[in-house]
Amino acid sequence: MGDHERAEQTLALLARRGAYEALLAMHVRGGTATFAQIAAESPRPATLLRAMAAEGFVVSPRGGTLDGDPRGDTNFCLTTKGQAIFTSLLRLRQWMASRRPPTRVQLIKSPWAGTA
């Protein structure tokens, strides 16, 4: 698989519903969260965690297979790659939020409102 295809695959994974929330669940807990904690934040966490493990974003210290649903107390940890990806996602979200068009209320409160 070439770099372009790999990047497309990674972006498709990160765009899946619940992917950001699964990574966030681990991030806010110092990089490690239980399956139950992740499941509380993200729909279909087992499927996402399998895909994220295949991409090298997360690992389970217990090792083994993810063929079945993990137990609620199974820990998952962000890898260095997963932490880097999540940090980039956070920066992107912050950048996007800083560039949102002003709301109507912000426009009304502007010191330049009403001057032409």
All heavy atoms as an XYZ file, in Angstrom:
879
protein
N       0.847     -1.174      0.000
C       0.000      0.000      0.000
C       0.894      1.238      0.000
O       1.823      1.346      0.781
C      -0.889     -0.023      1.258
C      -1.823      1.144      1.336
S      -2.897      1.244      2.803
C      -3.258     -0.404      3.271
N       0.590      2.182     -0.896
C       1.371      3.400     -0.999
C       0.997      4.401      0.088
O       0.027      4.219      0.829
N       1.781      5.455      0.174
C       1.545      6.488      1.184
C       0.170      7.124      1.046
O      -0.499      7.395      2.037
C       2.625      7.573      1.114
C       3.971      7.085      1.625
O       4.010      6.053      2.326
O       4.982      7.742      1.318
N      -0.248      7.381     -0.197
C      -1.549      8.011     -0.422
C      -2.688      7.122      0.081
O      -3.587      7.598      0.774
C      -1.748      8.329     -1.906
C      -3.072      8.944     -2.205
N      -3.366     10.252     -1.875
C      -4.196      8.431     -2.766
C      -4.608     10.518     -2.230
N      -5.125      9.424     -2.781
N      -2.612      5.841     -0.254
C      -3.660      4.916      0.183
C      -3.673      4.772      1.709
O      -4.728      4.698      2.327
C      -3.492      3.536     -0.465
C      -3.751      3.527     -1.950
C      -2.522      3.909     -2.773
O      -1.395      3.971     -2.214
O      -2.697      4.162     -3.971
N      -2.485      4.753      2.311
C      -2.371      4.640      3.761
C      -2.969      5.877      4.441
O      -3.689      5.779      5.419
C      -0.911      4.452      4.169
C      -0.726      4.040      5.611
C       0.723      3.762      5.991
N       1.645      3.394      4.938
C       1.817      2.159      4.466
N       1.108      1.175      4.942
N       2.700      1.912      3.512
N      -2.672      7.052      3.879
C      -3.231      8.297      4.428
C      -4.745      8.303      4.292
O      -5.465      8.700      5.223
C      -2.624      9.506      3.726
N      -5.259      7.864      3.153
C      -6.713      7.793      2.944
C      -7.359      6.842      3.950
O      -8.418      7.137      4.508
C      -7.032      7.344      1.516
C      -6.777      8.395      0.474
C      -7.725      9.580      0.579
O      -8.912      9.375      0.885
O      -7.266     10.712      0.366
N      -6.723      5.712      4.188
C      -7.242      4.728      5.140
C      -7.259      5.312      6.549
O      -8.235      5.147      7.289
C      -6.383      3.463      5.095
C      -6.853      2.354      6.004
C      -5.989      1.105      5.866
O      -5.335      0.899      4.839
N      -5.982      0.291      6.891
N      -6.201      6.011      6.926
C      -6.129      6.631      8.249
C      -7.196      7.696      8.409
O      -7.893      7.758      9.426
C      -4.729      7.230      8.491
O      -3.771      6.167      8.457
C      -4.648      7.947      9.824
N      -7.350      8.558      7.410
C      -8.368      9.605      7.476
C      -9.772      9.028      7.532
O     -10.631      9.531      8.262
C      -8.223     10.565      6.289
C      -6.981     11.446      6.315
C      -6.847     12.214      5.009
C      -7.001     12.383      7.512
N     -10.013      7.960      6.799
C     -11.328      7.307      6.834
C     -11.607      6.750      8.232
O     -12.727      6.858      8.739
C     -11.396      6.195      5.791
N     -10.598      6.180      8.865
C     -10.763      5.672     10.223
C     -11.068      6.812     11.194
O     -11.995      6.724     12.005
C      -9.509      4.919     10.674
C      -9.437      4.518     12.146
C     -10.601      3.622     12.539
C      -8.108      3.848     12.449
N     -10.312      7.889     11.110
C     -10.506      9.009     12.026
C     -11.838      9.712     11.804
O     -12.370     10.346     12.722
C      -9.352      9.998     11.898
C      -7.991      9.454     12.325
C      -6.893     10.436     11.972
C      -7.982      9.108     13.803
N     -12.398      9.590     10.612
C     -13.692     10.210     10.307
C     -14.870      9.366     10.769
O     -16.004      9.848     10.776
C     -13.801     10.462      8.802
N     -14.611      8.132     11.175
C     -15.706      7.267     11.616
C     -16.344      7.797     12.891
O     -15.661      8.350     13.770
C     -15.196      5.839     11.848
C     -14.926      5.136     10.534
C     -14.164      3.865     10.684
N     -14.873      2.828     11.404
C     -14.384      1.602     11.572
N     -13.207      1.279     11.071
N     -15.069      0.709     12.243
N     -17.639      7.638     12.961
C     -18.396      8.085     14.135
C     -17.832      7.434     15.397
O     -17.683      6.223     15.463
C     -19.869      7.710     13.963
C     -20.739      8.218     15.056
C     -22.206      8.022     14.699
N     -23.023      8.330     15.838
C     -23.771      7.437     16.466
N     -23.833      6.195     16.044
N     -24.481      7.798     17.497
N     -17.460      8.260     16.358
C     -16.967      7.772     17.637
C     -15.458      7.654     17.739
O     -14.926      7.424     18.830
N     -14.735      7.811     16.627
C     -13.277      7.657     16.666
C     -12.638      8.738     17.537
O     -11.795      8.432     18.396
C     -12.695      7.692     15.251
N     -13.032      9.976     17.329
C     -12.478     11.072     18.132
C     -12.784     10.845     19.613
O     -11.913     11.008     20.469
C     -13.042     12.416     17.654
C     -12.533     13.589     18.452
C     -11.307     14.167     18.147
C     -13.261     14.106     19.523
C     -10.819     15.240     18.878
C     -12.780     15.169     20.262
C     -11.563     15.736     19.940
O     -11.081     16.783     20.679
N     -14.013     10.446     19.907
C     -14.419     10.236     21.302
C     -13.646      9.091     21.955
O     -13.298      9.172     23.130
C     -15.931      9.978     21.377
C     -16.777     11.184     21.031
C     -16.932     11.436     19.531
O     -16.460     10.604     18.711
O     -17.516     12.468     19.162
N     -13.361      8.044     21.198
C     -12.581      6.923     21.746
C     -11.163      7.383     22.088
O     -10.642      7.062     23.167
C     -12.540      5.771     20.746
N     -10.546      8.132     21.183
C      -9.207      8.652     21.451
C      -9.230      9.640     22.612
O      -8.340      9.622     23.471
C      -8.642      9.322     20.192
C      -8.367      8.399     19.009
C      -8.045      9.214     17.761
C      -7.252      7.424     19.323
N     -10.258     10.483     22.658
C     -10.391     11.455     23.740
C     -10.541     10.758     25.091
O      -9.959     11.201     26.091
C     -11.584     12.373     23.478
C     -11.871     13.439     24.530
C     -10.701     14.424     24.628
C     -13.171     14.174     24.191
N     -11.308      9.673     25.136
C     -11.507      8.936     26.392
C     -10.175      8.476     26.972
O      -9.962      8.518     28.185
C     -12.437      7.743     26.168
N      -9.262      8.062     26.106
C      -7.939      7.648     26.585
C      -7.075      8.862     26.923
O      -6.403      8.875     27.956
C      -7.253      6.776     25.528
C      -7.896      5.402     25.384
S      -7.161      4.414     24.073
C      -8.224      4.879     22.705
N      -7.124      9.867     26.077
C      -6.291     11.056     26.265
C      -6.555     11.733     27.609
O      -5.611     12.085     28.320
C      -6.525     12.033     25.113
C      -5.807     13.330     25.272
N      -4.449     13.461     25.035
C      -6.239     14.552     25.662
C      -4.094     14.712     25.266
N      -5.157     15.398     25.647
N      -7.822     11.940     27.952
C      -8.154     12.661     29.193
C      -7.821     11.845     30.444
O      -7.805     12.395     31.539
C      -9.627     13.125     29.230
C      -9.924     14.072     28.090
C     -10.590     11.950     29.247
N      -7.541     10.582     30.273
C      -7.189      9.721     31.398
C      -5.698      9.376     31.379
O      -5.284      8.321     31.840
C      -8.039      8.458     31.365
C      -9.500      8.719     31.633
C     -10.353      7.470     31.417
N     -11.733      7.715     31.790
C     -12.655      8.236     30.960
N     -12.331      8.550     29.712
N     -13.897      8.431     31.382
N      -4.913     10.258     30.823
C      -3.471     10.040     30.804
C      -3.004      9.051     29.754
O      -1.896      8.536     29.842
N      -3.837      8.765     28.767
C      -3.442      7.867     27.689
C      -3.974      6.459     27.817
O      -3.806      5.657     26.906
N      -4.618      6.134     28.937
C      -5.142      4.786     29.163
C      -6.566      4.855     29.674
O      -6.873      5.644     30.564
C      -4.285      4.034     30.206
O      -2.934      3.978     29.740
C      -4.784      2.619     30.437
N      -7.436      4.022     29.101
C      -8.822      3.939     29.569
C      -9.283      2.501     29.450
O      -8.774      1.726     28.634
C      -9.726      4.856     28.744
N     -10.255      2.150     30.263
C     -10.830      0.811     30.178
C     -11.823      0.765     29.020
O     -12.311      1.796     28.554
C     -11.567      0.412     31.470
O     -12.703      1.272     31.631
C     -10.657      0.474     32.677
N     -12.123     -0.436     28.582
C     -13.114     -0.604     27.523
C     -14.442      0.014     27.945
O     -15.104      0.676     27.142
C     -13.286     -2.090     27.187
C     -14.276     -2.328     26.093
C     -13.955     -2.020     24.778
C     -15.526     -2.846     26.370
C     -14.876     -2.227     23.751
C     -16.455     -3.054     25.359
C     -16.125     -2.752     24.046
N     -14.824     -0.155     29.206
C     -16.083      0.418     29.688
C     -16.077      1.944     29.595
O     -17.080      2.558     29.216
C     -16.353     -0.028     31.126
N     -14.966      2.564     29.936
C     -14.866      4.032     29.849
C     -14.946      4.500     28.397
O     -15.599      5.499     28.092
C     -13.566      4.510     30.492
C     -13.541      4.334     31.992
C     -12.149      4.527     32.590
O     -11.129      4.193     31.965
N     -12.107      5.068     33.797
N     -14.297      3.778     27.519
C     -14.337      4.129     26.100
C     -15.750      3.914     25.554
O     -16.275      4.755     24.822
C     -13.294      3.316     25.307
C     -11.881      3.685     25.770
C     -13.451      3.531     23.806
C     -10.799      2.739     25.311
N     -16.370      2.797     25.939
C     -17.731      2.488     25.466
C     -18.739      3.530     25.925
O     -19.725      3.785     25.232
C     -18.140      1.100     25.953
N     -18.501      4.153     27.064
C     -19.408      5.198     27.561
C     -19.336      6.457     26.696
O     -20.267      7.259     26.695
C     -19.064      5.541     29.010
N     -18.256      6.635     25.960
C     -18.050      7.837     25.152
C     -18.224      7.614     23.653
O     -18.421      8.567     22.914
C     -16.633      8.376     25.391
C     -16.291      8.659     26.833
C     -17.118      9.790     27.420
O     -17.468     10.714     26.681
O     -17.425      9.718     28.616
N     -18.108      6.388     23.204
C     -18.027      6.117     21.774
C     -18.923      4.939     21.380
O     -18.870      3.891     22.016
C     -16.575      5.790     21.423
O     -16.458      5.412     20.081
N     -19.726      5.114     20.323
C     -20.542      3.989     19.858
C     -19.670      2.948     19.152
O     -18.664      3.296     18.543
C     -21.516      4.642     18.875
C     -20.810      5.855     18.388
C     -19.944      6.315     19.529
N     -20.034      1.708     19.271
C     -19.322      0.587     18.636
C     -17.821      0.612     18.911
O     -16.998      0.565     17.995
C     -19.597      0.573     17.144
C     -21.065      0.397     16.819
C     -21.338      0.361     15.361
N     -20.351     -0.493     14.702
C     -20.296     -0.679     13.408
N     -21.154     -0.109     12.636
N     -19.370     -1.451     12.881
N     -17.445      0.681     20.184
C     -16.014      0.832     20.495
C     -15.156     -0.369     20.107
O     -13.998     -0.187     19.734
C     -16.006      1.050     22.008
C     -17.253      0.388     22.481
C     -18.253      0.614     21.385
N     -15.686     -1.580     20.172
C     -14.859     -2.745     19.847
C     -14.389     -2.686     18.398
O     -13.217     -2.922     18.101
C     -15.623     -4.037     20.124
N     -15.294     -2.331     17.493
C     -14.942     -2.222     16.076
C     -13.896     -1.138     15.859
O     -12.917     -1.335     15.128
C     -16.206     -1.908     15.247
O     -17.168     -2.934     15.482
C     -15.905     -1.819     13.779
N     -14.095      0.007     16.492
C     -13.132      1.098     16.359
C     -11.778      0.728     16.940
O     -10.738      1.010     16.331
C     -13.653      2.352     17.070
C     -14.712      3.141     16.320
C     -15.330      4.193     17.239
C     -14.114      3.804     15.103
N     -11.779      0.116     18.118
C     -10.508     -0.239     18.756
C      -9.735     -1.264     17.935
O      -8.510     -1.201     17.863
C     -10.753     -0.735     20.177
C     -11.185      0.359     21.154
C     -11.705     -0.244     22.448
C     -10.053      1.341     21.422
N     -10.446     -2.196     17.304
C      -9.770     -3.151     16.423
C      -9.066     -2.418     15.283
O      -7.901     -2.686     14.969
C     -10.781     -4.145     15.833
C     -11.110     -5.288     16.721
C     -11.988     -6.318     15.990
N     -12.795     -6.975     16.985
C     -14.066     -6.701     17.259
N     -14.721     -5.812     16.543
N     -14.702     -7.339     18.207
N      -9.797     -1.505     14.654
C      -9.220     -0.755     13.529
C      -8.076      0.138     14.001
O      -7.055      0.263     13.319
C     -10.311      0.078     12.849
N      -8.235      0.770     15.164
C      -7.181      1.637     15.696
C      -5.945      0.827     16.089
O      -4.811      1.291     15.911
C      -7.698      2.435     16.884
C      -8.670      3.510     16.489
S      -9.218      4.418     17.947
C     -10.367      5.553     17.191
N      -6.137     -0.367     16.601
C      -4.998     -1.236     16.926
C      -4.278     -1.648     15.645
O      -3.039     -1.666     15.595
C      -5.474     -2.453     17.709
N      -5.041     -1.945     14.600
C      -4.433     -2.328     13.322
C      -3.613     -1.181     12.728
O      -2.600     -1.420     12.074
C      -5.520     -2.769     12.337
N      -4.039      0.060     12.978
C      -3.309      1.238     12.486
C      -2.151      1.626     13.411
O      -1.377      2.517     13.088
C      -4.252      2.436     12.355
C      -5.178      2.362     11.184
C      -4.455      2.516      9.852
O      -3.547      3.368      9.751
O      -4.800      1.783      8.919
N      -2.081      0.987     14.576
C      -1.003      1.292     15.514
C      -1.278      2.482     16.414
O      -0.360      3.054     16.989
N      -2.558      2.866     16.561
C      -2.924      4.001     17.415
C      -3.093      3.594     18.864
O      -2.894      4.404     19.761
C      -4.236      4.638     16.955
C      -4.203      5.238     15.576
C      -5.372      5.552     14.933
C      -3.009      5.502     14.924
C      -5.361      6.114     13.672
C      -2.992      6.066     13.656
C      -4.181      6.372     13.033
N      -3.523      2.358     19.111
C      -3.775      1.883     20.475
C      -3.238      0.468     20.641
O      -3.063     -0.261     19.667
C      -5.292      1.889     20.833
C      -5.882      3.278     20.728
C      -6.072      0.909     20.000
N      -2.987      0.111     21.889
C      -2.613     -1.254     22.249
C      -3.353     -1.615     23.524
O      -3.792     -0.746     24.274
C      -1.084     -1.417     22.475
C      -0.325     -1.196     21.192
C      -0.587     -0.505     23.566
N      -3.464     -2.904     23.738
C      -3.989     -3.405     24.998
C      -2.835     -4.103     25.700
O      -2.263     -5.048     25.153
C      -5.136     -4.380     24.769
O      -5.599     -4.877     26.005
N      -2.474     -3.629     26.895
C      -1.331     -4.234     27.592
C      -1.479     -5.733     27.830
O      -0.487     -6.441     27.939
C      -1.281     -3.471     28.919
C      -1.976     -2.189     28.660
C      -3.015     -2.499     27.628
N      -2.706     -6.212     27.895
C      -2.919     -7.648     28.087
C      -2.571     -8.442     26.846
O      -2.419     -9.649     26.901
C      -4.383     -7.924     28.441
C      -4.761     -7.511     29.823
C      -6.144     -7.975     30.136
N      -6.541     -7.506     31.457
C      -7.756     -7.604     31.936
N      -8.706     -8.145     31.212
N      -8.034     -7.156     33.133
N      -2.490     -7.747     25.716
C      -2.201     -8.436     24.461
C      -3.375     -9.301     24.041
O      -4.505     -9.072     24.437
N      -3.093    -10.270     23.237
C      -4.152    -11.165     22.790
C      -4.901    -10.606     21.594
O      -4.504     -9.623     20.980
N      -6.004    -11.228     21.301
C      -6.784    -10.885     20.125
C      -7.954     -9.973     20.476
O      -8.422     -9.974     21.619
C      -7.299    -12.168     19.449
O      -8.051    -11.800     18.305
C      -8.185    -12.977     20.382
N      -8.414     -9.241     19.518
C      -9.609     -8.415     19.688
C     -10.761     -8.988     18.861
O     -11.653     -8.269     18.444
C      -9.331     -6.968     19.267
C      -8.444     -6.151     20.189
C      -8.164     -4.779     19.598
C      -9.098     -5.991     21.556
N     -10.712    -10.300     18.618
C     -11.766    -10.936     17.830
C     -13.121    -10.831     18.513
O     -14.134    -10.625     17.867
C     -11.450    -12.408     17.561
C     -10.305    -12.559     16.569
O     -10.016    -11.584     15.847
O      -9.713    -13.642     16.517
N     -13.146    -10.957     19.818
C     -14.386    -10.796     20.577
C     -14.405     -9.449     21.254
O     -13.417     -8.711     21.241
N     -15.539     -9.097     21.837
C     -15.610     -7.837     22.571
C     -14.769     -7.935     23.842
O     -14.864     -8.917     24.581
C     -17.051     -7.494     22.947
C     -17.843     -6.968     21.766
O     -17.241     -6.716     20.705
O     -19.061     -6.790     21.906
N     -13.936     -6.937     24.106
C     -13.131     -6.941     25.327
C     -14.015     -6.835     26.568
O     -15.136     -6.321     26.505
C     -12.270     -5.685     25.186
C     -12.358     -5.285     23.761
C     -13.669     -5.787     23.271
N     -13.517     -7.295     27.679
C     -14.217     -7.118     28.956
C     -14.179     -5.653     29.332
O     -13.317     -4.901     28.892
C     -13.556     -7.961     30.038
C     -13.685     -9.454     29.794
C     -13.133    -10.292     30.912
N     -12.614     -9.534     32.040
C     -11.710     -9.970     32.882
N     -11.197    -11.161     32.734
N     -11.298     -9.235     33.892
N     -15.101     -5.234     30.163
C     -15.202     -3.840     30.571
C     -13.958     -3.305     31.236
O     -13.640     -2.117     31.121
N     -13.220     -4.176     31.950
C     -12.031     -3.703     32.661
C     -10.737     -3.831     31.846
O      -9.653     -3.559     32.351
C     -11.882     -4.439     33.996
C     -11.640     -5.936     33.826
O     -11.859     -6.473     32.718
O     -11.235     -6.575     34.821
N     -10.856     -4.207     30.573
C      -9.678     -4.306     29.718
C      -9.159     -2.906     29.411
O      -9.912     -2.035     28.974
C     -10.016     -5.027     28.392
O     -10.509     -6.334     28.699
C      -8.797     -5.126     27.494
N      -7.887     -2.689     29.665
C      -7.267     -1.388     29.408
C      -6.814     -1.263     27.966
O      -6.345     -2.233     27.369
C      -6.052     -1.168     30.315
C      -6.443     -0.842     31.723
O      -7.314     -0.014     31.954
N      -5.799     -1.482     32.679
N      -6.951     -0.048     27.454
C      -6.410      0.311     26.150
C      -5.580      1.563     26.332
O      -5.956      2.462     27.078
C      -7.533      0.547     25.132
C      -8.194     -0.725     24.709
C      -9.268     -1.219     25.414
C      -7.719     -1.438     23.624
C      -9.868     -2.412     25.048
C      -8.311     -2.634     23.247
C      -9.393     -3.118     23.964
N      -4.438      1.599     25.647
C      -3.503      2.722     25.779
C      -3.219      3.315     24.411
O      -3.083      2.593     23.420
C      -2.176      2.245     26.355
S      -2.314      1.349     27.890
N      -3.089      4.627     24.386
C      -2.625      5.289     23.177
C      -1.152      4.962     22.977
O      -0.366      4.991     23.928
C      -2.771      6.808     23.303
C      -4.180      7.375     23.278
C      -4.157      8.857     23.632
C      -4.819      7.158     21.925
N      -0.776      4.654     21.764
C       0.635      4.491     21.431
C       1.217      5.880     21.181
O       0.479      6.880     21.164
C       0.792      3.638     20.165
O       0.164      4.331     19.077
C       0.191      2.246     20.331
N       2.492      5.945     20.959
C       3.119      7.225     20.606
C       2.476      7.770     19.333
O       2.174      8.962     19.230
C       4.634      7.049     20.422
O       5.181      6.532     21.636
C       5.311      8.354     20.065
N       2.238      6.896     18.369
C       1.582      7.294     17.122
C       0.153      7.779     17.398
O      -0.269      8.803     16.857
C       1.562      6.112     16.152
C       0.919      6.397     14.817
C       0.968      5.156     13.928
C       0.329      5.381     12.584
N       0.398      4.172     11.739
N      -0.585      7.062     18.240
C      -1.949      7.458     18.582
C      -1.995      8.797     19.288
O      -2.875      9.629     19.028
N      -1.044      9.022     20.181
C      -0.977     10.306     20.890
C      -0.666     11.432     19.913
O      -1.258     12.507     19.989
C       0.080     10.249     21.992
C       0.139     11.506     22.837
C      -1.145     11.763     23.611
O      -1.689     10.874     24.250
N      -1.646     12.978     23.540
N       0.240     11.197     18.982
C       0.591     12.218     17.988
C      -0.607     12.536     17.095
O      -0.885     13.710     16.809
C       1.777     11.752     17.150
N      -1.311     11.506     16.671
C      -2.506     11.708     15.833
C      -3.549     12.504     16.603
O      -4.134     13.462     16.090
C      -3.090     10.354     15.373
C      -2.170      9.702     14.350
C      -4.508     10.485     14.856
C      -2.142     10.366     12.995
N      -3.783     12.128     17.868
C      -4.811     12.824     18.644
C      -4.414     14.272     18.902
O      -5.250     15.172     18.826
C      -5.109     12.107     19.963
C      -6.268     12.731     20.658
C      -7.555     12.546     20.188
C      -6.081     13.550     21.754
C      -8.639     13.156     20.797
C      -7.160     14.167     22.373
C      -8.445     13.960     21.900
N      -3.147     14.524     19.189
C      -2.683     15.895     19.392
C      -2.912     16.725     18.129
O      -3.352     17.881     18.207
C      -1.194     15.904     19.782
O      -1.040     15.157     21.003
C      -0.668     17.311     19.993
N      -2.672     16.136     16.976
C      -2.929     16.839     15.718
C      -4.425     17.112     15.537
O      -4.810     18.187     15.080
C      -2.409     16.024     14.536
O      -1.008     15.919     14.604
N      -5.259     16.160     15.903
C      -6.711     16.375     15.821
C      -7.160     17.504     16.737
O      -8.006     18.320     16.358
C      -7.463     15.094     16.167
C      -7.435     13.972     15.148
C      -8.136     12.739     15.700
C      -8.067     14.414     13.839
N      -6.603     17.551     17.940
C      -6.944     18.635     18.866
C      -6.562     19.987     18.288
O      -7.344     20.948     18.344
C      -6.235     18.437     20.208
C      -6.853     17.487     21.200
C      -5.966     17.370     22.439
C      -8.241     17.935     21.594
N      -5.366     20.069     17.743
C      -4.919     21.330     17.139
C      -5.808     21.738     15.976
O      -6.140     22.913     15.817
C      -3.474     21.209     16.660
C      -2.476     21.261     17.773
C      -1.061     21.422     17.208
N      -0.127     20.934     18.191
C       0.831     20.056     17.948
N       1.004     19.571     16.749
N       1.637     19.671     18.899
N      -6.196     20.768     15.166
C      -7.072     21.051     14.037
C      -8.431     21.556     14.517
O      -8.960     22.531     13.976
C      -7.245     19.801     13.167
C      -8.164     19.938     11.961
C      -7.657     21.015     11.012
C      -8.294     18.596     11.251
N      -8.989     20.922     15.545
C     -10.279     21.382     16.088
C     -10.164     22.796     16.644
O     -11.047     23.621     16.455
C     -10.770     20.429     17.181
C     -11.313     19.135     16.644
C     -11.705     18.190     17.758
N     -12.793     18.703     18.562
C     -14.044     18.269     18.500
N     -14.362     17.326     17.646
N     -14.961     18.777     19.274
N      -9.067     23.091     17.332
C      -8.869     24.438     17.876
C      -8.720     25.458     16.748
O      -9.282     26.554     16.817
C      -7.646     24.458     18.794
C      -7.837     23.685     20.065
C      -6.545     23.425     20.812
O      -5.450     23.655     20.293
N      -6.652     22.932     22.035
N      -7.993     25.108     15.718
C      -7.813     26.000     14.584
C      -9.153     26.260     13.897
O      -9.478     27.403     13.578
C      -6.814     25.384     13.609
C      -6.565     26.232     12.395
C      -5.724     27.286     12.298
C      -7.171     26.076     11.110
N      -5.763     27.808     11.027
C      -6.642     27.087     10.271
C      -8.096     25.181     10.588
C      -7.022     27.214      8.942
C      -8.475     25.319      9.268
C      -7.934     26.330      8.458
N      -9.932     25.206     13.686
C     -11.241     25.370     13.048
C     -12.162     26.237     13.905
O     -12.869     27.098     13.379
C     -11.875     23.999     12.784
C     -11.173     23.242     11.669
S     -11.716     21.534     11.458
C     -13.469     21.698     11.349
N     -12.145     26.030     15.202
C     -12.995     26.824     16.096
C     -12.598     28.294     16.071
O     -13.454     29.172     16.165
C     -12.917     26.275     17.518
N     -11.320     28.570     15.915
C     -10.861     29.966     15.912
C     -11.212     30.675     14.608
O     -11.137     31.894     14.530
C      -9.355     30.039     16.148
O      -8.642     29.600     15.002
N     -11.613     29.946     13.607
C     -11.919     30.536     12.312
C     -13.400     30.503     11.968
O     -13.778     30.795     10.845
C     -11.124     29.853     11.212
C      -9.736     30.440     11.180
C      -8.702     29.463     10.828
N      -7.375     30.047     10.802
C      -6.643     30.282     11.859
N      -7.098     30.044     13.057
N      -5.432     30.774     11.758
N     -14.212     30.164     12.924
C     -15.649     30.172     12.680
C     -16.102     31.604     12.443
O     -15.610     32.532     13.090
C     -16.403     29.598     13.874
C     -16.253     28.108     13.973
C     -17.265     27.535     14.929
N     -17.100     26.098     14.967
C     -16.857     25.400     16.059
N     -16.768     26.004     17.222
N     -16.729     24.103     16.001
N     -17.053     31.772     11.545
C     -17.555     33.137     11.345
C     -18.218     33.640     12.618
O     -18.774     32.849     13.391
C     -18.559     32.988     10.207
C     -18.803     31.538     10.040
C     -17.686     30.798     10.713
N     -18.144     34.930     12.859
C     -18.755     35.466     14.079
C     -20.267     35.261     14.073
O     -20.890     35.266     13.022
C     -18.402     36.950     14.042
C     -18.009     37.242     12.627
C     -17.551     35.949     12.021
N     -20.785     35.050     15.258
C     -22.234     34.908     15.383
C     -22.884     36.273     15.302
O     -22.220     37.308     15.380
C     -22.602     34.261     16.739
O     -22.192     35.149     17.779
C     -21.942     32.908     16.906
N     -24.186     36.295     15.167
C     -24.931     37.555     15.074
C     -24.699     38.406     16.324
O     -24.504     39.616     16.232
C     -26.412     37.255     14.898
C     -27.257     38.460     14.599
C     -28.688     38.010     14.305
N     -29.525     38.982     13.709
C     -30.008     40.063     14.284
N     -29.685     40.357     15.490
N     -30.810     40.889     13.647
N     -24.662     37.765     17.494
C     -24.447     38.493     18.751
C     -23.069     39.140     18.739
O     -22.909     40.293     19.139
C     -24.610     37.550     19.968
C     -24.218     38.243     21.251
C     -26.034     37.023     20.032
N     -22.055     38.429     18.260
C     -20.714     38.998     18.205
C     -20.665     40.195     17.252
O     -19.988     41.167     17.512
C     -19.703     37.944     17.766
C     -19.447     36.877     18.814
C     -18.634     35.737     18.261
O     -18.746     35.373     17.088
N     -17.807     35.133     19.114
N     -21.394     40.113     16.158
C     -21.421     41.209     15.207
C     -22.082     42.444     15.825
O     -21.631     43.563     15.625
C     -22.167     40.805     13.935
C     -21.440     39.798     13.031
C     -22.339     39.391     11.891
C     -20.143     40.397     12.502
N     -23.145     42.232     16.587
C     -23.858     43.352     17.211
C     -22.968     44.032     18.233
O     -22.965     45.251     18.349
C     -25.185     42.879     17.848
C     -26.138     42.433     16.736
C     -25.798     43.940     18.720
C     -27.384     41.722     17.231
N     -22.189     43.272     18.988
C     -21.332     43.825     20.033
C     -20.028     44.406     19.488
O     -19.255     44.977     20.216
C     -21.013     42.749     21.076
C     -22.224     42.336     21.867
C     -21.850     41.295     22.906
C     -23.074     40.903     23.710
N     -22.753     39.923     24.732
N     -19.806     44.256     18.207
C     -18.565     44.745     17.611
C     -18.477     46.252     17.717
O     -19.464     46.965     17.523
C     -18.516     44.331     16.136
O     -17.458     44.972     15.497
N     -17.291     46.813     18.034
C     -17.146     48.257     18.120
C     -17.351     48.928     16.768
O     -17.603     50.123     16.696
C     -15.721     48.472     18.627
C     -15.026     47.189     18.422
C     -16.068     46.106     18.357
N     -17.259     48.143     15.696
C     -17.444     48.719     14.372
C     -18.880     48.576     13.882
O     -19.189     49.022     12.790
C     -16.501     48.037     13.382
C     -15.090     48.247     13.776
C     -14.345     49.356     13.591
C     -14.260     47.328     14.482
N     -13.096     49.206     14.115
C     -13.013     47.954     14.670
C     -14.419     46.034     14.972
C     -11.951     47.337     15.317
C     -13.370     45.437     15.619
C     -12.162     46.085     15.786
N     -19.751     47.972     14.679
C     -21.141     47.798     14.268
C     -21.799     49.160     14.087
O     -21.648     50.054     14.903
C     -21.915     46.969     15.298
N     -22.462     49.327     13.008
C     -23.202     50.548     12.746
C     -22.377     51.650     12.123
O     -22.887     52.721     11.835
N     -21.078     51.410     11.917
C     -20.268     52.437     11.266
C     -20.111     52.081      9.810
O     -19.863     50.930      9.453
C     -18.873     52.561     11.910
O     -18.207     51.309     11.812
C     -18.986     52.984     13.354
N     -20.286     53.025      8.973
C     -20.154     52.761      7.533
C     -19.332     53.841      6.883
O     -19.175     54.918      7.341
C     -21.517     52.679      6.884
